Amino acid sequence: MKTQVKNMSFEKQQCIWMSNGILEYKLCDRNFECENCHIDMGMRHSGLTEDVDKNSPGFQHMEPDVYIQHLLHRLNGIHYSQNFLNLKNQITARNIFDTSFYIGLNPIVNMLLDKETEVNLINNNQTISAGDEFLCLNGSWGRLIIDSPISFRMLGKITDSGITQNNWICLAEIEQKDFTDSIFSEHSFKRMKNEISRIFNQKDLSSVVGQTMNDGGVYLTKISDILGHEDFQVVLKKLFPDSKL
């Protein structure tokens, strides 16, 4: 059984907040582009997600095929943003003023990482050169080392471990000339997104459903567990082809 996005009418489709039982009425008017949804952002910042009963339907008890379907909706809603600079190795940079920038990870990466994944700065040197080991991602699926695609001067960490609510990891000073060879093009972004969508669509979830949903099995709560660690690593390799996994 391969996962396919079901051809349900818009009126019958439920966002993750409705599936969770938190919202009773459909409020979505953005065709499930959750990344651009003010309701989604408000709910995630409200702290209500921490109060969801672990025995209720929703995040924890979503069938694997429905969960993958929701991820595909979210993935389709993530576009090449003009609000920040898209850099190679899935790094993003948002200008604060002059040469000062926030540094973070691409929204697709943030969507895929569960909250237990640790995101740590490897290199605490004040000066980082392009190609230096920069970030380490640690999760149940394994460990990933990400090199910096750009040279910059570290101004300070935003978080010691993990990603902040706004997904920024550190502050940096970057000269305009250093962006020349580090930009991730819109064409490359779209191609990468299509490849990840294909992996989700082709995933055979029959074994997952059999192991977790029948006979009182345990529900899976992480994308890496639903896809399986091997397939999740395939997705990460699409995102980080030059990184050490």
C-alpha positions as CSV (number, residue, x, y, z in Angstrom):
1,M,0.0,0.0,0.0
2,K,1.6,3.2,-1.1
3,T,0.6,6.5,0.4
4,Q,-1.3,8.8,-1.9
5,V,-2.8,12.2,-1.2
6,K,-6.5,11.5,-1.1
7,N,-8.8,13.4,-3.4
8,M,-11.1,14.6,-0.7
9,S,-13.1,17.8,-1.2
10,F,-11.6,20.8,0.6
11,E,-14.7,20.9,2.9
12,K,-14.0,17.4,4.2
13,Q,-10.2,17.8,4.7
14,Q,-9.0,18.4,8.2
15,C,-5.9,20.3,9.3
16,I,-3.8,18.8,12.1
17,W,-5.6,21.0,14.7
18,M,-9.0,19.6,13.7
19,S,-7.6,16.0,13.6
20,N,-6.3,16.8,17.1
21,G,-9.7,17.8,18.4
22,I,-8.4,21.2,19.3
23,L,-10.4,23.0,16.6
24,E,-14.0,22.0,16.0
25,Y,-14.7,24.2,12.9
26,K,-12.7,24.6,9.7
27,L,-10.9,27.9,9.8
28,C,-8.4,27.2,7.0
29,D,-8.6,29.4,4.0
30,R,-5.0,28.8,2.8
31,N,-5.4,25.4,1.2
32,F,-3.4,23.8,4.1
33,E,-0.3,26.0,3.5
34,C,0.4,25.7,7.2
35,E,3.7,27.6,7.0
36,N,1.7,30.7,6.0
37,C,-1.2,30.2,8.4
38,H,-1.7,32.6,11.2
39,I,-3.8,30.1,13.1
40,D,-1.1,27.5,12.9
41,M,1.5,29.9,14.1
42,G,-0.8,31.1,16.9
43,M,-1.6,27.6,18.1
44,R,2.1,26.6,18.1
45,H,3.1,29.6,20.2
46,S,0.1,29.3,22.5
47,G,1.4,26.3,24.4
48,L,-1.8,24.4,23.8
49,T,0.1,21.6,22.0
50,E,1.8,20.7,25.3
51,D,-1.7,20.1,26.9
52,V,-3.0,17.7,24.2
53,D,-4.0,14.4,25.9
54,K,-1.5,11.7,24.7
55,N,-4.5,9.3,24.4
56,S,-6.5,11.6,22.1
57,P,-6.4,11.6,18.3
58,G,-4.0,14.1,16.7
59,F,-0.3,14.4,16.6
60,Q,0.4,11.3,18.6
61,H,-2.5,9.1,17.3
62,M,-2.6,10.0,13.6
63,E,-2.6,7.1,11.2
64,P,0.8,6.9,9.3
65,D,-0.9,7.5,5.9
66,V,-2.8,10.5,7.3
67,Y,0.3,11.9,9.0
68,I,2.3,11.6,5.7
69,Q,-0.6,13.2,3.9
70,H,-0.5,16.1,6.4
71,L,3.3,16.4,5.8
72,L,2.7,16.6,2.1
73,H,0.2,19.4,2.6
74,R,2.8,21.3,4.7
75,L,5.6,20.6,2.3
76,N,3.5,21.9,-0.6
77,G,2.9,25.0,1.4
78,I,6.6,25.8,1.8
79,H,7.9,28.0,-1.0
80,Y,11.2,29.6,-1.9
81,S,11.1,32.6,0.5
82,Q,12.0,36.1,-0.4
83,N,11.9,37.1,3.3
84,F,15.3,35.6,4.0
85,L,18.3,34.4,2.0
86,N,18.3,30.7,1.1
87,L,21.9,29.3,1.3
88,K,23.4,26.0,0.4
89,N,23.4,23.2,3.0
90,Q,19.8,24.3,3.9
91,I,21.1,27.2,5.9
92,T,19.0,30.5,5.9
93,A,20.0,34.0,6.8
94,R,17.8,36.9,7.6
95,N,19.1,40.4,7.7
96,I,18.6,42.4,10.9
97,F,20.5,45.5,9.9
98,D,23.7,46.3,7.9
99,T,25.9,43.2,8.0
100,S,24.1,41.5,10.9
101,F,22.1,38.4,10.3
102,Y,20.1,35.6,12.0
103,I,21.3,32.2,10.9
104,G,19.0,29.2,10.9
105,L,17.8,26.1,9.1
106,N,15.5,25.9,6.1
107,P,11.8,25.5,7.0
108,I,11.6,22.1,5.3
109,V,14.3,20.9,7.7
110,N,12.5,22.3,10.7
111,M,9.3,20.6,9.6
112,L,11.1,17.2,9.4
113,L,13.0,17.4,12.7
114,D,11.2,16.3,15.9
115,K,11.6,18.3,19.1
116,E,13.9,15.7,20.5
117,T,16.5,16.3,17.8
118,E,19.4,18.3,19.2
119,V,20.8,21.0,17.0
120,N,24.2,22.2,18.3
121,L,26.9,24.5,17.1
122,I,30.1,22.6,16.5
123,N,32.4,25.5,15.9
124,N,32.4,28.1,18.6
125,N,35.2,30.0,16.9
126,Q,34.5,33.7,16.3
127,T,35.4,33.4,12.7
128,I,33.8,30.7,10.5
129,S,35.0,29.9,7.0
130,A,33.0,28.4,4.2
131,G,33.4,24.6,4.4
132,D,34.0,24.6,8.2
133,E,31.9,22.1,10.2
134,F,29.2,24.3,11.6
135,L,26.2,22.3,13.0
136,C,25.5,18.9,14.4
137,L,22.1,17.3,14.4
138,N,21.5,14.4,16.8
139,G,18.4,12.3,16.7
140,S,17.1,8.8,17.1
141,W,17.7,8.4,13.3
142,G,21.5,9.2,13.7
143,R,23.9,12.1,13.6
144,L,24.4,14.7,10.8
145,I,27.3,17.2,10.5
146,I,26.5,20.3,8.4
147,D,29.3,22.5,7.0
148,S,28.9,26.2,6.8
149,P,28.2,27.3,3.2
150,I,29.4,30.8,3.9
151,S,32.2,32.7,5.8
152,F,31.1,34.8,8.6
153,R,31.9,36.2,12.1
154,M,30.0,34.7,15.0
155,L,28.3,37.4,17.1
156,G,26.6,35.0,19.5
157,K,24.4,31.9,20.0
158,I,20.7,32.2,20.3
159,T,20.3,28.8,21.9
160,D,22.6,26.3,23.5
161,S,20.8,23.2,22.2
162,G,17.9,22.7,19.8
163,I,16.1,25.3,17.7
164,T,14.3,28.3,19.2
165,Q,10.6,29.0,18.5
166,N,11.7,31.3,15.6
167,N,14.1,28.7,14.3
168,W,17.2,30.9,14.5
169,I,20.4,29.4,15.9
170,C,22.9,32.2,16.0
171,L,23.7,35.8,15.2
172,A,26.4,36.5,12.6
173,E,28.2,39.3,10.8
174,I,28.3,38.5,7.0
175,E,29.8,40.7,4.3
176,Q,27.8,41.0,1.1
177,K,30.7,39.6,-1.0
178,D,30.5,36.3,0.9
179,F,27.0,35.5,-0.4
180,T,28.2,35.3,-4.0
181,D,28.8,31.6,-4.2
182,S,26.6,30.4,-1.3
183,I,23.0,31.1,-2.6
184,F,20.7,28.1,-3.0
185,S,18.8,28.8,-6.2
186,E,15.0,28.7,-6.5
187,H,15.3,26.0,-9.2
188,S,17.4,23.8,-6.9
189,F,14.9,24.4,-4.1
190,K,11.9,23.2,-6.2
191,R,13.8,20.2,-7.4
192,M,14.7,19.2,-3.9
193,K,11.2,19.6,-2.7
194,N,9.8,17.5,-5.5
195,E,12.3,14.7,-4.7
196,I,11.2,14.7,-1.1
197,S,7.5,14.7,-2.1
198,R,8.2,11.7,-4.3
199,I,9.8,9.8,-1.4
200,F,6.8,10.5,0.8
201,N,4.4,9.4,-1.9
202,Q,6.2,6.2,-2.7
203,K,6.6,5.1,0.9
204,D,5.0,1.7,1.5
205,L,3.3,2.1,4.9
206,S,1.6,-1.3,5.0
207,S,4.3,-2.7,7.4
208,V,4.1,0.4,9.6
209,V,0.3,0.1,9.9
210,G,0.5,-3.6,10.6
211,Q,3.1,-3.1,13.4
212,T,1.6,0.0,15.0
213,M,-2.1,0.1,14.5
214,N,-3.3,-3.5,14.8
215,D,-3.4,-5.7,17.9
216,G,-2.8,-2.9,20.4
217,G,0.4,-1.8,18.8
218,V,2.3,1.4,19.8
219,Y,1.6,4.6,17.9
220,L,4.5,6.2,16.1
221,T,5.0,9.9,16.8
222,K,8.1,10.9,14.8
223,I,8.5,11.3,11.0
224,S,11.8,9.3,11.2
225,D,9.9,6.4,12.8
226,I,7.0,6.5,10.4
227,L,9.3,6.6,7.3
228,G,11.8,4.3,9.0
229,H,15.3,5.5,9.9
230,E,16.8,4.3,6.6
231,D,14.2,6.2,4.4
232,F,14.5,9.2,6.7
233,Q,18.2,9.2,6.1
234,V,17.5,9.1,2.3
235,V,15.4,12.3,2.8
236,L,18.3,13.9,4.8
237,K,20.7,13.0,2.0
238,K,18.5,14.8,-0.5
239,L,18.6,17.8,1.7
240,F,22.3,17.6,2.7
241,P,24.0,15.8,-0.2
242,D,27.5,17.0,0.9
243,S,27.1,16.5,4.6
244,K,28.3,13.7,6.8
245,L,25.6,11.3,7.9
